[in-house]
Each structure stands twice: as structure tokens, then as C-alpha cells.
């Protein structure tokens, strides 16, 4: 609280909105029972905070104040509109009588509703596409434009999915709750996939001026820890381990100026050893169950990197073997691309380039910028400058992230100048 108290009130409002607004929204959804009403209440609560906190000071418990204010304004709005729809007055009474004011509760009694929210957003009555879009929007606060980029589709399509999903939840009266233990396993796969997508957007932002979004990867890890507490299944532990191991490299992945630093050039002393230790312990538990799957295998690959002192001493043979297992468990072009990179490190760039060219010829990765960046690097290592230049240029056209764009432009310039190693 001391850090918040030392900031000007408007900066505090902005900071809380960036880091905690989805938590406030999740609780408002529980209290009001409606996504749209909760989003309106959230907006009104932060508007009130922007007006009142500079005048009256930041409250002792800002989150409880925001939830309480949003709840009050929602009830007040329903009563004002009750002259046109009498049912709204009854709804306002019901909300007021069945939910206590958060300001009257102690912090430890204010429930964390984000886990409820993510299971609601991932309800099997919704299509998989709607589950993912709704969770990324409501749980994590991504804009429709950001989600559309992640899905390689149009913002209007994402917006339509979200509207339909909310309508389905409302009309089917889908409960806002964590499923019963007997129902959890069947509901878990989609939840894990959504958390995985959230982490990926945080670990490597799909576009923008920053390579990473710590708020999103941090939220995904927090959700992963909640899921482990709720259901310590091997793949839940595997997903959390994978996220922790990748997140351990965050500080080393960019330079002080925000430029991309490749794995082989990273200062490994900057890697977070606490994250690595926690991740490795989770992998050991997951592997011991012998019921693990793709997330645990990805975590195992990340652990091999984490335990190697440098790129040269990395056990690439083990990584290739793990990718072989991963491809059998989760066959996808992205897994094949990563396997090709590992094979190039084990057997040399010629073999890697052969595999990447076959992948690109199939067309599945034709518009994936990293596939062309990998090809460019392999051609560069083989002295095929014309091919390398063409692939770098293609990757540049496809990338939407500024640090990656700067890196590719630098590589191209070095290639033209003849200074690249």
C-alpha cells in the first residue's frame, strides 16, 4: 500500500486499472450476474475514482472501494430505469439483499473470482473459439484487436464471438461457479489451453512496441497456481512449470533499450533461479505420474535449456527426443518448426534447412513470420546470402512486433554490409 500511497491519485487509478481491473470485473460479474452490467459498473467505478480520489485521497482498500462503488452504481442505475421496466427494481432489490457490500468485508473474506470467471468463460456450452475469445477479453482484458491478431482473424469476427458467448451464458443461465470435482477433468483441457494462450501473448506479444507483456504472463502464472491448488493433475503442473521456466528468462530476453536478445546470447546469470527451481520440481511431480502430456513435455524441453550453462553445452539430442514425443502427443507445424531448429543445432544447419523448406512448401506456415526468420538464419549460417535476404524480407513483412522488426532489420543490414557472423 505504501507504493500506491506515494503516487498521485490519478496515477494510482491508472495503475490499478492496468493491473487489477479484471479482478474487479470478475467480482462485479459475480455480484451482478451479468457481463455487460458488470463492465458498465466497472467503467463507472473507475470514472468515480478518477473524480473522487484526487479530491478525497486514495481509499485504504482501493479494490474493495471500486467493487463497492460499481455495485452501488449498478443498483442505482437499475432503480432509475425501473420506471420503464418494473422488473429492474426487483433485480436491484435482489442484488442488494443477496450480496454484501465489499467495504464491509475483511480482505481475506473477499473471494478471488477470477477462477470462477475463467470456468464460466470456458463452459462446454460455448464453442471453443468463443471460450478462448471471451476468456482473453474478460479475464485478461485483451482488446478485440489483440485477440484478432492472436487468432489471425478480423476484429469484427472476434467481437461477434464475444457478443454471442455472453448471450449464450445469459440465455442458458450458465452458472458463475467452479465446477464440482467430478466435472473438473472434462472441463480442464479448454481452461489449460486458454491459460496457455494468455501466457504466450504475455511472453511474446503479438504486436506492439514491447517484446513481452508482464501483466499477461504474470496473470497466466497466477491462474496456473490456482489451478494446481484446485486440481493437481499432471498437465496442470506441467503447464505451470512450462510458464515458470520460460518466464525465468524474461529479464535476459531484451537489452536495456528493449531490443531482442536471442537465447544463445542471453546472460544466463539473469535468469530467475527461483522460477527454474519451482518449475523443475513441478516437472518431476508430473513426470512421476506417467500421465503427462504436451504441456509437461514443453516444460521438460524448457528445463533442459534452463539447466545448460550455455548453448554449446545444451543437450540437443535430448531436446530432439522430447520434440519427437511432443509431436506424437500434439502434432502441429509449430512443433515441427521447433524440432527442426533443435535438429539444426544437433546435426547442423543443412539438415535443419531441409526440414524447414519442407514445412514451408506444405503452406501451413507460409504466413508465420518466425518460420521465415528461422529459414533466414539457417541460410545465413550456410552462406546463402540471397536466400537469407529473401527470407528476412518476408519475415519483416509478416511481423507486427517492433523489437522483432528491429532485430530483423539489423540482420538484413549486417547481411548487406557483410558484417554478420
Helices and strands as residue ranges (DSSP letters): H 2-6, H 9-32, H 35-56, H 62-81, H 86-98, G 102-104, G 107-109, H 114-121, H 128-138, H 144-151, H 155-171, H 181-203, H 214-230, H 234-247, G 250-253, G 263-265, G 268-270, H 273-289, H 294-307, H 316-329, H 333-347, H 349-362, H 369-381, H 385-398, H 402-417
